[in-house]
Amino acid sequence: MKKNKISGFIYSWRVAPYVFVLPFIISLLVFWVYPLASSIMMSFQNILPGQIEWIGLRNYTKLLKDKTFYLAVQNSFIYMVITCALLIPIPMLFATIMNSAFMKAKNVYKAILYIPALTSVVVAGTIFGFMFSELDGSAANQFLHYLGYGSIKWLKIRSTGWFAMILLCCWRWTGVNMLYFLSGLQGIDGSLYESADIDGASKWQKFWLITFPLLKPTSIYVLTISIYAGLAMFLESYMMWGGNSSPKNIGLTIVGYLYRRGIEKNQMGYASAVGIVLLLIALVINVVQLVLNGTFKKEK
């Protein structure tokens, strides 16, 4: 009798929706809300093994005077800007070409471009680290020798080290973003292009006046996740330089600095403050770009 009542309660049309969303709510509380609340609390504390001391805003005031933190923020911001500038137009172009009628063997090219995303970041970062090492036999230096130049220390120079990091990022994520844009392109009504052909529109006019505006929702989504990914980058830099200590901190990011303070130096309170500031930076940038893109405008 009790079992029938319980099953009847669960399968009730009023209760069923809450049962289905319960796993998501539990996951949100356990893996997002609780860690966030704990990090906020820890950012006001000095945490040592077996000792927790409440210090108020001291971690944040210390952070404001930390030159290494500002360098990490600068590196992460520059990395985010460059990757966003590359990983939106290039995948959009590839998706447009892939969606065209004259393109043959589309599935083959889509698979080839998507394979890098399936590669482990650890493996990819290690391989790129070897490719751009200072040894004469590295792939990058071999290419320079072919052009008639001598070997250089790629990962010890800021410009060339950044080139290697950006190249790794583009290699990994171009295929993923291309699939996002390809999905958006396939949702555009083909009759719009037929009407444009009747009006004598060129390919560029069709792209600029039809494709580009109708891809705005996809572009905003890709931009949003690219901003987050750019600011949260850590493992690629860590593997490429074989650790969290790149020469003159040229590869140090905000997450890398958080790792250095929290894990390497056992300053969890200070690291939590770094993490909260990172969250606020990502939140502010994304909210600003969403407002500028008109996402929050009310439909009339």
C-alpha positions in Angstrom: 0.0 0.0 0.0 2.8 2.4 0.9 4.7 1.5 -2.3 1.6 2.4 -4.4 1.3 5.7 -2.6 5.0 6.5 -3.1 4.9 5.5 -6.8 1.7 7.5 -7.3 3.3 10.5 -5.7 6.4 10.3 -7.9 4.5 9.9 -11.1 2.0 12.6 -10.3 1.9 15.3 -13.0 2.6 17.9 -10.4 5.6 16.2 -8.8 7.2 14.6 -11.9 8.8 17.9 -13.2 10.5 18.4 -9.9 11.8 14.8 -9.9 13.3 15.3 -13.4 15.1 18.5 -12.5 16.3 17.3 -9.1 19.6 15.8 -10.4 20.5 19.1 -12.0 19.6 21.0 -8.8 21.7 18.6 -6.6 24.6 18.9 -9.1 24.3 22.7 -9.1 24.3 22.9 -5.3 27.1 20.4 -4.8 29.5 21.3 -7.6 28.9 25.1 -8.0 27.0 26.8 -5.2 28.9 25.0 -2.3 32.4 25.5 -3.8 31.6 29.1 -4.7 30.4 29.8 -1.1 33.4 28.0 0.3 35.8 30.0 -1.9 34.2 33.3 -0.9 34.5 32.4 2.8 38.1 31.2 2.4 39.1 34.4 0.6 38.6 36.2 4.0 40.8 33.7 5.9 44.4 32.8 6.3 44.5 29.0 6.0 47.4 27.0 7.2 47.7 23.3 8.0 45.4 22.8 11.1 44.9 26.5 11.5 42.3 28.9 10.1 42.4 32.6 10.9 39.8 35.2 9.9 41.7 38.2 8.4 38.9 40.1 6.7 39.9 42.0 3.5 43.6 41.5 4.0 43.9 39.1 1.1 42.2 41.5 -1.3 44.3 44.5 -0.1 47.4 42.4 -0.6 46.2 41.4 -4.1 45.9 45.1 -5.1 49.6 45.6 -4.5 50.7 42.3 -6.1 52.6 43.1 -9.3 52.8 39.4 -10.3 49.0 39.2 -10.1 48.6 42.2 -12.4 51.0 40.5 -14.9 48.9 37.3 -14.8 45.7 39.4 -15.4 47.4 41.2 -18.3 48.6 37.9 -19.8 45.1 36.3 -19.5 43.4 39.3 -20.9 45.7 39.6 -23.9 45.4 35.8 -24.5 41.6 36.1 -24.3 41.4 39.0 -26.8 43.7 37.4 -29.4 42.0 34.0 -29.2 38.5 35.6 -29.5 39.8 37.7 -32.5 40.9 34.5 -34.2 38.5 31.8 -33.1 35.3 33.6 -34.3 36.0 34.8 -37.9 38.2 31.9 -38.9 35.8 29.1 -37.8 32.9 31.2 -39.3 34.7 31.3 -42.6 35.4 27.5 -42.5 31.8 26.8 -41.6 30.6 29.0 -44.5 32.9 27.1 -47.0 31.8 23.8 -45.5 28.2 24.6 -45.9 28.5 25.7 -49.5 27.1 23.5 -52.3 30.4 23.0 -54.1 32.2 21.5 -51.0 32.8 17.8 -51.4 33.6 15.2 -48.7 32.3 17.6 -45.9 32.2 14.9 -43.3 35.9 14.1 -43.8 37.0 17.7 -43.4 34.7 18.1 -40.4 36.3 15.1 -38.7 39.8 16.2 -39.5 39.2 19.7 -38.0 37.4 18.2 -34.9 40.1 15.6 -34.1 42.4 18.1 -32.2 39.6 18.8 -29.7 39.6 15.1 -28.8 43.3 15.2 -28.1 44.3 15.5 -24.4 45.5 18.9 -23.4 48.4 17.2 -21.6 49.5 15.4 -24.8 48.9 18.4 -27.1 50.8 20.8 -24.7 53.7 18.4 -24.4 54.0 17.9 -28.2 53.8 21.7 -28.9 56.5 22.2 -26.2 58.8 19.8 -28.0 57.9 21.4 -31.4 58.9 24.8 -30.2 61.9 23.8 -28.0 65.2 25.5 -28.4 66.9 22.4 -29.7 68.2 22.5 -33.3 66.2 19.4 -34.1 62.8 20.9 -33.0 60.2 21.3 -35.7 60.0 25.1 -35.4 63.8 25.5 -35.6 64.0 23.0 -38.5 61.5 25.2 -40.4 63.7 28.3 -39.7 66.8 26.4 -41.0 64.8 25.6 -44.2 64.2 29.4 -44.6 67.9 30.1 -44.0 67.7 31.4 -40.4 69.3 30.1 -37.2 67.7 28.4 -34.2 66.0 30.5 -31.6 64.7 29.9 -28.0 61.0 29.9 -28.8 59.6 29.5 -25.3 62.1 31.9 -23.7 61.0 34.9 -25.8 57.7 36.5 -25.1 56.5 37.0 -28.7 57.5 33.6 -29.9 56.2 31.9 -26.8 52.9 33.6 -27.2 52.8 32.6 -30.8 53.2 28.9 -29.8 50.4 29.2 -27.2 48.0 30.9 -29.6 48.8 28.4 -32.3 48.0 25.5 -29.9 44.7 27.2 -29.0 43.7 27.7 -32.6 44.7 24.1 -33.5 42.5 22.7 -30.7 39.4 24.8 -30.9 38.9 25.9 -34.6 37.1 22.7 -35.4 34.7 23.0 -32.4 33.7 26.6 -33.1 33.3 25.7 -36.8 30.7 23.1 -35.8 28.9 25.7 -33.8 28.7 28.0 -36.7 27.9 25.2 -39.1 24.9 24.3 -36.9 23.8 28.0 -37.1 24.2 28.1 -40.8 22.0 25.0 -41.3 19.2 26.8 -39.4 19.1 29.6 -41.9 16.2 29.4 -44.4 17.5 28.7 -47.9 14.8 30.7 -49.5 16.5 33.9 -48.3 19.5 33.1 -50.5 17.3 32.2 -53.4 15.6 35.6 -53.1 19.0 37.3 -53.0 20.1 35.4 -56.1 17.0 36.7 -57.9 17.9 40.2 -56.8 21.4 39.8 -58.2 23.2 39.8 -54.9 26.9 38.8 -54.9 28.3 36.2 -52.6 29.8 38.9 -50.4 26.4 40.7 -50.1 24.7 37.4 -49.3 27.2 36.7 -46.5 27.2 40.3 -45.1 23.4 40.9 -45.4 22.0 37.4 -44.7 24.5 35.0 -43.2 26.3 37.3 -40.8 23.2 38.9 -39.1 21.4 35.5 -38.8 24.5 34.0 -37.2 24.4 36.6 -34.4 23.0 34.2 -31.7 25.7 31.6 -32.5 28.4 34.3 -32.6 27.4 35.6 -29.1 27.5 32.1 -27.7 30.9 31.4 -29.2 32.2 34.7 -27.9 30.9 34.0 -24.4 32.5 30.6 -24.1 35.7 32.0 -25.7 36.0 34.7 -23.1 35.6 32.2 -20.3 38.1 29.8 -22.0 40.6 32.5 -22.6 40.6 33.7 -19.0 40.6 30.2 -17.6 43.5 28.9 -19.6 46.1 27.1 -17.5 46.9 23.6 -18.5 48.1 24.4 -22.0 50.7 26.9 -20.6 51.6 24.5 -17.8 52.4 21.6 -20.2 54.1 23.7 -22.8 56.6 25.1 -20.4 56.9 21.9 -18.4 55.6 23.5 -15.2 54.1 26.7 -13.8 57.4 28.7 -14.0 57.9 30.1 -17.4 60.8 32.5 -18.1 59.9 36.0 -16.7 56.4 34.6 -16.2 55.6 35.1 -19.9 53.1 32.2 -19.8 51.6 32.9 -16.3 47.8 33.2 -16.3 45.4 34.1 -13.6 44.6 30.4 -13.0 48.3 29.6 -13.1 48.9 32.2 -10.4 46.0 30.8 -8.4 47.6 27.3 -8.6 51.0 28.8 -7.6 49.6 30.4 -4.5 47.2 27.7 -3.5 48.9 24.5 -4.4 52.6 25.3 -4.6 52.8 27.8 -1.7 49.9 26.4 0.3 48.2 29.8 0.6 44.6 28.7 0.0 43.0 31.9 1.4 45.0 34.1 -0.9 44.4 31.7 -3.9 40.6 31.9 -3.1 40.8 35.7 -3.4 42.5 35.3 -6.8 39.7 32.9 -7.9 36.9 35.3 -6.8 38.6 38.2 -8.6 38.9 36.0 -11.7 35.1 35.1 -11.5 34.2 38.8 -11.2 36.4 39.7 -14.2 34.9 37.0 -16.4 31.4 38.0 -15.2 31.9 41.7 -15.9 33.4 41.2 -19.3 30.6 38.8 -20.4 27.8 40.9 -19.0 29.2 44.0 -20.9 29.6 42.1 -24.2 26.0 40.7 -23.8 24.6 44.2 -23.2 26.5 45.6 -26.1 25.3 42.8 -28.3 21.7 43.5 -27.3 21.1 40.2 -25.6 19.3 41.8 -22.7 17.0 44.0 -24.8 13.3 43.4 -24.4 11.5 42.2 -27.5 8.8 44.6 -28.6 
